[in-house]
Amino acid sequence: MENSEVKVSVIIPIYNVGKFLGKCIETIINQTYYNIEIILVDDGSPDHSGRICDEYAAKDKRIKVIHQKNAGVSSARNAGINAASGDYICFVDGDDYLMPDYVEYLLDLAVRNDADVSLTTEMFSNYNLNQIKKDKMEVYSAEKAAAEILCYNIPVGANNKMFKRSFIGDKIRFLPNLIIGEGFNFNTAAFQRANIVGVGHRRIYYYRKDNPTSVTTKFSMDNWINGLMAIEVIKNDFIIKTSKLNNAWKYANWRTHSDVYDLMVLASVEKRYPEMYKKCLHVTRTQALFSLRVPTSAKERIRAMIMMVCPRMMPQLMLLRRYLYHVDVEN
C-alpha cells in the first residue's frame, strides 16, 4: 500500500481554546499529507470554540465535529478514537499547532518500520524555537520505549506521536478519571504493548506553554494530586516487569513529586497544603539519586542534585522564565 492510500485520523480535544483554535486547525488542514480525517471534539466548551469547529467543517469535507457535554480531555480523546476511521491516529491539543509535514513525517516513520507507534522526541515550545541540527531515525523495543518515556527522554503527553488504529483497537484508552498524566498513562500502556516504536527527533509540533486556561499551566492542587495518582496507575499497569523499567518508574515518581513541589513553592501554597508539601519535599530530597540509575540527560541530573541539596533553589531558577510560564492558584 502506498503511503498516500493510508488515512490518518487527527483528533483534537477542544475546551476553551477559541483564541488559538483557528491557527491549530489551519496547520492541520494545510498538511503536506492530504489523506487525513480531522476530528474536532468540542468538550462542552463555554467559549466560541464550538462555533469555530462548525465553521471549519463547513469549508473542508475532511473535518468531522463532535459536540459533547463537558467530560474532560480523556473522554474527548476517547470519543475521537471511537469515531476515527483512519489507519493511524494522532492527537493534537487545540492550543498547539503543527509544522506542515507533521503527519507525513510520523506516518513515514510508522510505515517504513511497520511500527505500532511512531514519535519524535523533540518539540518546539516558547522556550525553544530552534530546529535540531541533525535528525536520525531509530527503532525502539517495547521495553526501551516505555523506559525512555518514564525517564522523560520522550515527551510524556499524547501529542507528537502516531498510533496504528488496529493496534489501539478497543484495548487502550485514556482513563477518564485522570486530569493530569492521562497522556503519560496512555503512552506507557501503548509502548509496553507495541511490537516496535519508530523514533525520530526532528521538531514538528509546537507545544504552547503560555495558555493561562490550560490545566498544565494553572496550579490546582486537585489536579496535581490527580497527577500523582497517575504515576501509581502507570505502575499498576506494568506488563513488562524488569529492573530497567522499575528504576525508570522510580525516577518518574521522583520527577512528578519534585514537579509538584516546585509548583507549590512558585504558587506560595505550602502553608495551605502542609501535608502534601511535606510529602513532596521528602520524596524530592530523599529519592533524587534515582536520576543516576537511569539514562537521563546531564541537565536532569544537575536538576536532581540541586533538588536534593537545596530544593528551594529550583523554583527560584524557574522564576527567571516566569514571564513565559504562568502559575495561577485555584482554591
Secondary structure, DSSP 8 states (H G I E B T S, - for coil): --GGG--EEEEEEESS-HHHHHHHHHHHHT-S---EEEEEEEES-SSSHHHHHHHHHHH-TTEEEEEE----HHHHHHHHHHH--SSEEEE--TT-EE-TTHHHHHHHHHHHHT-SEEEES--EETTB----S----EEE-HHHHHHHHHTTSS--SSSSEEEEHHHHTTT----TT-SSSHHHHHHHHHHHH-S-EEEE----EEE----TT-TTTSEEHHHHHHHHHHHHHHHHT--S--HHHHHHHHHHHHHHHHHHHHHHHHTT-TTTSHHHHHHHHHHHHHSGGGGGTTT--HHHHHHHHHHHH-TTHHHHHHHTTTTTS---EE-
